[in-house]
Amino acid sequence: MKDPRLARLARVLVHYSTKVAPNDFVLVSGDEVTLPFLTEVVREATQAGGHVETLINSQEVGEMRLRHATDEQLLEASFIMESVIGKADVWISSWGSRNTRINSSIPAERLKLSSRGAASWRRVYSERMGNGQLRWCGTQFPTHADAQEASMSLNEYEDFVFGAGLLNADDPIREWQRISAEQSRWVDFLDGKKELHILAKDTDLRVAVAGRKWINCDGSMNFPDGEVFTSPVDDAIDGFITFSFPGIYAGKEIEGIRLQISAGRVVNATASKGEDLLHALLATDDGASRFGEVAVGTNYNIAKFTRNMLFDEKIGGTVHMAIGDSMGEAGGINKSAIHWDMLCDMRTGGTISADGQVFYRDGRFLPEVLK
């Protein structure tokens, strides 16, 4: 039986998130396991007047390439992705897998080479997103594998995923419009600030944000949403930060991550598990040891760590930072083949100050600051 919430999700993505218009070239992509979602989005986008094409991937095919390709083949640019992302007006993508650990035994060096091979299409994506030519939104399709990763049954995970997107509401679009208005007040407050000071357990970090633009993540770029972010000044971050939850990359976990940063670059990196992969990721290219994002999670319907950064980075009461590629729309200039988020819990004593003023404490914005 088809879940009616999939149709609601498709409507939100097509009419609110990406605002598909007649004659838009719309790319819809995802793994073959997400076919029920892809079908709903193609129907909705076609009825909205879009010219729709699909790109359906396979984990198993991707695994074969990672295992058997030469280094030269892994570094080869994807002309399909580069071409289609260079043309599309809208890209709606879905995540979901049959096996979240399919790449667990792939050597870190091969994952790094594959990321470098994707740099050409990611560059096109970043540029077109930054200048507004491409409207992208990605979302999660609930699968048994992803539910298991989150320590839930499939039914529980479906309720979690769709609940985080407010798809049980009578009018989900209206709810996201309300969230957008609320978050815009904090974006307005943060725009124009020069420096953040993040304090938490084993974390004391100063992050320059002068001249950067804060972005209101209200369901228009990925879904479910709930964060405000910017791209920091890449050579003006100093201090140290410890990430409270495991970092997940290509199905592999890195636990106990602690980074020491000087003049924007990671100068020392340790982890209690997966340290070799952490070092390999930081060495992907010159931009991988600098930061492309700093953000505050605002979705309090997401309270549990699920090993899926689409949700985890939105957890209300957390901040996250990403090494690697920055966002052009926020004024970021750091370039890298990777963009990898790591999460810090602020709910037990954490504070964030902007230019010396505390505006966030114990995982909550302080409303009196805006009065």
LUMMAR-672044 format. One line per 10 residues: their letters; for each residue x, z, y of C-alpha. Coordinates in nm, 3 decimals. Each point is the difference from the previous one (the first is absolute). Layout:
BEGIN
A = X Z Y; ...
//
This chain:
BEGIN
MKDPRLARLA = 0.000 0.000 0.000; 0.136 -0.099 0.340; 0.075 0.292 0.233; -0.204 -0.057 0.321; 0.278 0.167 0.199; 0.219 -0.306 -0.062; -0.245 -0.213 0.198; 0.004 0.259 0.280; 0.378 -0.004 -0.003; 0.006 -0.379 0.024
RVLVHYSTKV = -0.238 0.009 0.297; 0.215 0.255 0.182; 0.320 -0.198 -0.058; -0.146 -0.335 0.099; -0.218 0.101 0.295; 0.177 0.309 0.139; 0.363 0.006 -0.112; 0.095 -0.368 0.033; -0.304 -0.140 0.183; -0.008 -0.327 -0.193
APNDFVLVSG = -0.138 -0.278 0.220; -0.119 -0.353 -0.084; 0.291 -0.234 -0.082; 0.252 0.282 -0.050; 0.246 -0.071 -0.281; -0.039 0.309 -0.221; 0.243 0.092 -0.277; -0.133 0.245 -0.260; 0.259 0.138 -0.242; 0.045 0.258 -0.272
DEVTLPFLTE = 0.099 0.067 -0.359; -0.224 -0.150 -0.266; -0.136 0.348 -0.082; -0.162 0.011 0.347; -0.216 -0.307 -0.068; -0.337 0.180 0.060; 0.118 0.088 0.351; 0.144 -0.346 0.069; -0.332 -0.156 -0.099; -0.195 0.213 0.249
VVREATQAGG = 0.242 -0.070 0.285; 0.002 -0.375 -0.064; -0.380 -0.002 0.006; -0.021 0.201 0.322; 0.277 -0.192 0.180; -0.145 -0.337 -0.102; -0.345 0.099 0.128; 0.168 0.103 0.328; 0.125 -0.359 0.037; 0.360 0.044 -0.108
HVETLINSQE = 0.200 -0.259 -0.191; 0.104 0.220 -0.291; 0.287 -0.040 -0.243; 0.118 0.248 -0.263; 0.336 0.110 -0.135; -0.035 0.191 -0.326; 0.309 0.176 -0.132; 0.097 0.154 -0.333; 0.211 0.311 -0.060; 0.117 -0.137 -0.332
VGEMRLRHAT = 0.123 -0.323 0.158; 0.177 0.196 0.272; 0.169 0.219 -0.261; 0.134 -0.305 -0.184; 0.157 -0.128 0.320; 0.163 0.334 0.077; 0.142 0.027 -0.352; 0.123 -0.353 -0.058; 0.074 -0.160 0.339; 0.358 -0.037 0.116
DEQLLEASFI = 0.110 0.171 0.319; -0.022 -0.336 0.174; -0.356 -0.050 -0.120; -0.106 0.347 0.116; 0.141 -0.073 0.344; -0.187 -0.331 0.026; -0.270 0.001 0.269; -0.364 -0.039 -0.104; -0.105 -0.330 0.155; -0.364 0.062 -0.102
MESVIGKADV = -0.023 0.331 0.185; 0.201 -0.125 0.297; -0.220 -0.309 0.033; -0.337 0.167 -0.040; 0.081 0.301 0.221; 0.126 -0.245 0.260; -0.340 -0.170 0.011; -0.266 0.263 -0.074; -0.213 0.149 0.276; -0.113 0.283 -0.226
WISSWGSRNT = 0.158 0.157 -0.308; -0.201 0.246 -0.209; 0.197 0.148 -0.288; -0.078 0.249 -0.274; 0.218 0.234 -0.200; -0.076 0.111 -0.352; 0.191 -0.014 -0.325; -0.032 0.028 -0.375; 0.330 0.189 -0.022; 0.143 0.188 0.298
RINSSIPAER = 0.330 0.057 -0.184; 0.063 -0.358 -0.107; 0.324 -0.020 0.198; 0.130 0.347 -0.088; 0.286 -0.131 -0.213; 0.099 -0.280 0.239; 0.344 0.080 0.150; -0.013 0.103 0.365; 0.241 -0.278 0.093; -0.241 -0.266 -0.127
LKLSSRGAAS = -0.287 0.152 0.197; 0.223 -0.010 0.307; 0.085 -0.368 -0.054; -0.368 -0.086 -0.042; -0.080 0.179 0.328; 0.270 -0.200 0.175; -0.152 -0.319 -0.140; -0.333 0.094 0.157; 0.161 0.040 0.343; -0.083 -0.354 0.115
WRRVYSERMG = -0.375 0.026 -0.045; -0.003 0.362 0.121; 0.170 -0.122 0.318; -0.277 -0.256 0.055; -0.261 0.267 -0.077; 0.152 0.249 0.248; 0.029 -0.257 0.276; -0.355 -0.132 -0.038; -0.147 0.350 -0.031; 0.197 0.107 0.304
NGQLRWCGTQ = -0.123 -0.283 0.222; -0.359 0.016 -0.125; -0.005 -0.335 -0.178; -0.065 0.161 -0.340; -0.270 0.259 -0.070; 0.083 0.187 -0.320; -0.169 0.276 -0.190; 0.086 0.138 -0.345; -0.197 0.235 -0.220; -0.001 0.168 -0.340
FPTHADAQEA = -0.208 -0.110 -0.299; -0.052 0.294 -0.240; 0.151 -0.056 -0.344; 0.060 0.220 -0.303; 0.376 -0.007 0.063; -0.027 0.106 0.363; -0.254 0.269 -0.094; 0.238 0.134 -0.263; 0.284 0.002 0.255; -0.221 0.214 0.226
SMSLNEYEDF = -0.091 0.231 -0.293; -0.365 -0.101 0.016; -0.252 -0.169 -0.222; -0.103 -0.348 0.107; -0.337 0.128 0.125; 0.171 0.273 0.202; 0.249 -0.247 0.142; -0.272 -0.247 0.098; -0.180 0.279 0.185; 0.328 0.099 0.166
VFGAGLLNAD = 0.090 -0.355 0.108; -0.343 -0.090 0.131; -0.051 0.345 0.155; 0.327 -0.030 0.192; -0.135 -0.326 0.143; -0.334 0.162 0.097; -0.179 -0.259 -0.212; -0.270 0.250 -0.098; -0.119 0.014 0.360; -0.314 -0.184 0.102
DPIREWQRIS = 0.204 -0.210 0.242; 0.374 0.013 -0.080; 0.085 -0.235 0.287; -0.158 0.236 0.252; 0.196 0.292 -0.148; 0.329 -0.184 0.039; -0.091 -0.095 0.355; -0.046 0.373 0.071; 0.340 0.084 -0.153; 0.158 -0.278 0.203
AEQSRWVDFL = -0.132 0.152 0.323; 0.122 0.349 -0.092; 0.349 -0.115 -0.091; 0.031 -0.216 0.309; 0.007 0.318 0.211; 0.318 0.112 -0.176; 0.152 -0.345 0.022; -0.059 0.010 0.376; 0.163 0.344 0.015; 0.308 -0.107 -0.195
DGKKELHILA = 0.053 -0.332 0.176; 0.263 0.052 0.266; 0.161 0.302 -0.169; 0.377 -0.015 -0.044; 0.080 0.231 -0.292; -0.165 0.173 -0.294; 0.137 0.321 -0.147; -0.115 0.055 -0.361; 0.047 0.349 -0.145; -0.097 0.098 -0.355
KDTDLRVAVA = 0.152 0.155 -0.309; 0.365 -0.114 -0.015; -0.080 -0.257 0.270; 0.120 -0.016 0.359; -0.011 -0.354 0.133; -0.002 -0.155 0.345; -0.141 -0.352 0.014; 0.025 -0.220 0.310; -0.314 -0.203 0.067; 0.058 -0.105 0.361
GRKWINCDGS = -0.136 -0.346 0.072; -0.183 -0.019 -0.330; -0.373 -0.052 -0.047; -0.209 0.229 -0.219; -0.241 -0.171 -0.239; -0.345 0.124 -0.094; -0.041 -0.050 -0.377; -0.375 -0.008 -0.026; -0.062 -0.221 -0.303; 0.100 -0.327 0.161
MNFPDGEVFT = 0.340 -0.037 -0.169; -0.036 0.181 -0.330; -0.289 0.174 -0.163; -0.079 0.280 -0.034; 0.183 0.098 0.313; 0.065 0.298 0.220; 0.327 0.029 0.189; 0.166 -0.062 0.332; 0.349 -0.147 -0.006; 0.276 -0.160 0.198
SPVDDAIDGF = 0.339 -0.155 -0.069; 0.267 0.237 0.133; 0.305 -0.096 0.203; 0.218 -0.089 -0.296; 0.329 0.136 0.133; -0.134 0.323 0.154; -0.112 0.227 -0.284; 0.197 0.315 -0.076; -0.035 0.297 -0.233; -0.119 0.043 -0.354
ITFSFPGIYA = -0.327 -0.032 -0.191; -0.110 0.106 -0.347; -0.287 -0.188 -0.160; -0.251 0.225 -0.174; -0.128 -0.246 -0.258; 0.172 -0.249 -0.231; 0.083 -0.340 0.145; -0.140 -0.278 -0.217; 0.169 -0.340 -0.014; -0.095 -0.271 -0.251
GKEIEGIRLQ = -0.150 0.265 -0.227; 0.310 0.220 0.010; -0.003 0.353 0.141; 0.263 0.151 0.226; -0.044 0.375 0.042; 0.138 0.253 0.245; 0.112 -0.255 0.259; 0.202 0.141 0.290; 0.147 -0.227 0.266; 0.253 0.078 0.271
ISAGRVVNAT = -0.028 -0.239 0.293; 0.243 -0.065 0.284; -0.056 -0.255 0.278; -0.289 -0.143 -0.202; 0.190 -0.066 -0.321; -0.024 0.196 -0.324; 0.349 0.147 -0.045; -0.071 0.220 -0.301; -0.273 -0.028 -0.262; -0.067 0.226 -0.296
ASKGEDLLHA = -0.277 0.027 -0.258; -0.063 0.230 -0.295; -0.115 -0.298 -0.207; 0.061 -0.372 0.047; 0.290 0.033 0.243; 0.160 -0.322 -0.124; -0.312 -0.197 0.089; -0.019 0.172 0.339; 0.358 -0.108 0.077; -0.071 -0.353 -0.125
LLATDDGASR = -0.303 -0.031 0.228; 0.194 0.126 0.301; 0.264 -0.265 -0.075; -0.248 -0.288 -0.032; 0.118 -0.144 0.331; 0.122 0.120 0.339; -0.349 0.097 0.118; -0.093 0.199 -0.310; 0.189 0.311 0.111; -0.192 0.012 0.330
FGEVAVGTNY = -0.366 0.083 0.061; -0.281 -0.243 0.067; -0.290 0.247 0.032; -0.100 0.354 0.090; -0.364 0.097 -0.049; -0.258 0.279 -0.022; -0.260 -0.005 -0.279; -0.358 0.067 0.113; -0.231 -0.061 -0.298; -0.117 0.345 -0.109
NIAKFTRNML = -0.212 -0.156 -0.276; 0.338 -0.053 -0.170; 0.141 0.339 -0.090; 0.177 -0.063 -0.331; 0.328 -0.179 -0.067; -0.077 -0.294 -0.229; 0.339 -0.177 -0.026; -0.155 -0.289 0.193; 0.132 -0.027 0.355; -0.307 -0.189 0.120
FDEKIGGTVH = -0.181 0.334 -0.027; 0.284 0.250 0.014; 0.132 -0.111 0.340; -0.350 0.059 0.141; -0.031 0.358 -0.129; -0.134 0.206 0.289; 0.267 0.251 0.095; 0.310 -0.203 -0.081; 0.253 -0.217 0.175; 0.187 -0.286 -0.157
MAIGDSMGEA = 0.300 -0.208 0.086; 0.102 -0.336 -0.142; 0.349 -0.134 -0.039; 0.045 -0.371 0.059; -0.213 -0.262 0.165; -0.170 0.097 0.327; -0.326 -0.119 0.151; 0.020 -0.256 0.276; -0.339 0.101 0.136; 0.143 0.348 0.069
GGINKSAIHW = 0.312 -0.140 0.168; 0.228 0.056 -0.298; 0.313 -0.213 -0.038; 0.152 0.125 -0.327; -0.004 -0.267 -0.271; 0.028 0.052 -0.373; -0.123 -0.142 -0.329; -0.164 0.335 -0.078; -0.246 0.233 0.168; -0.020 0.325 -0.198
DMLCDMRTGG = -0.207 0.302 0.102; 0.083 0.363 -0.071; -0.232 0.292 0.061; 0.050 0.346 0.157; -0.268 0.272 -0.021; -0.071 0.169 0.335; -0.291 0.223 -0.106; 0.190 0.329 -0.035; 0.182 0.065 0.323; 0.097 -0.350 0.111
TISADGQVFY = -0.007 -0.104 0.364; 0.050 -0.320 0.196; 0.089 -0.003 0.368; -0.002 -0.294 0.239; 0.240 0.033 0.292; 0.006 0.376 -0.059; -0.378 0.052 -0.029; -0.138 0.112 -0.338; -0.302 -0.216 -0.079; -0.018 0.046 -0.378
RDGRFLPEVL = 0.017 0.317 -0.207; -0.065 0.083 -0.367; -0.116 -0.351 -0.078; -0.247 -0.037 0.288; 0.001 -0.154 0.345; -0.066 0.260 0.269; -0.313 -0.114 0.187; 0.073 0.218 0.302; 0.299 -0.221 0.079; -0.236 -0.283 0.098
K = -0.211 0.212 0.235
//
